[in-house]
């Protein structure tokens, strides 16, 4: 059984959805709209919270340039057990994650997380 400190540290780790926000279209906005979201987790499914022409919206992400690339580092251990029968995966491969993040199994499905040093 992991210590409560390890569990708290793991829960503080930021996790992200796969892909990146689509490029912002170059068009003039006539009226700015109230933001739909403040974080990816306020968006349904795999949608990400992204800047759009007239505000911030939940949009379908686009793939990163090399979605099959494996990244260095190891996935952090997942502690606890998910109560969902089939938790959603927000990524499938490391290359779908931004910057140096890796696609790792967490308590409830896969998501993009900061790796631990190998």
C-alpha positions, -999 to 999 in steps of 0.1 A, spaced: 0 0 0 15 34 -10 20 60 16 -4 89 17 24 113 7 31 94 -25 -6 94 -33 -9 131 -28 23 138 -49 8 116 -77 -25 134 -76 -8 168 -79 9 157 -111 -6 176 -140 -22 154 -167 -31 164 -202 -51 152 -231 -34 141 -263 -28 163 -293 -24 201 -295 -49 229 -301 -56 235 -338 -39 265 -354 -60 297 -348 -77 308 -380 -67 342 -392 -100 360 -393 -113 391 -377 -136 387 -347 -167 410 -347 -178 401 -311 -158 383 -285 -176 355 -267 -176 343 -231 -149 315 -226 -164 280 -228 -137 266 -206 -106 273 -185 -90 238 -187 -91 207 -209 -110 188 -182 -140 211 -186 -143 198 -222 -161 166 -231 -142 135 -244 -109 143 -261 -116 180 -268 -91 205 -255 -96 240 -242 -82 262 -270 -81 298 -282 -104 304 -312 -112 333 -334 -136 351 -309 -127 334 -276 -118 302 -258 -136 270 -268 -136 233 -265 -121 221 -298 -110 188 -313 -72 186 -310 -48 179 -339 -20 153 -338 15 164 -328 41 163 -356 54 128 -348 26 108 -330 45 75 -330 77 87 -315 86 72 -281 100 97 -255 126 92 -228 118 86 -192 95 62 -174 58 65 -166 52 73 -129 35 45 -109 -3 46 -107 -17 42 -73 -53 35 -65 -80 19 -85 -105 35 -109 -142 31 -101 -152 33 -138 -157 1 -157 -141 14 -189 -122 46 -182 -114 68 -212 -79 70 -226 -69 106 -236 -38 93 -255 -24 61 -269 12 69 -277 39 92 -263 41 111 -296 5 123 -292 16 143 -261 30 178 -261 66 187 -253 83 160 -231 51 145 -217 45 107 -220 13 88 -225 10 68 -193 -16 46 -176 -30 65 -145 -56 56 -120 -84 60 -146 -71 55 -181 -41 69 -201 -32 106 -202 -2 127 -209 20 132 -178 55 143 -168 78 113 -169 101 102 -141 138 102 -150 150 68 -163 
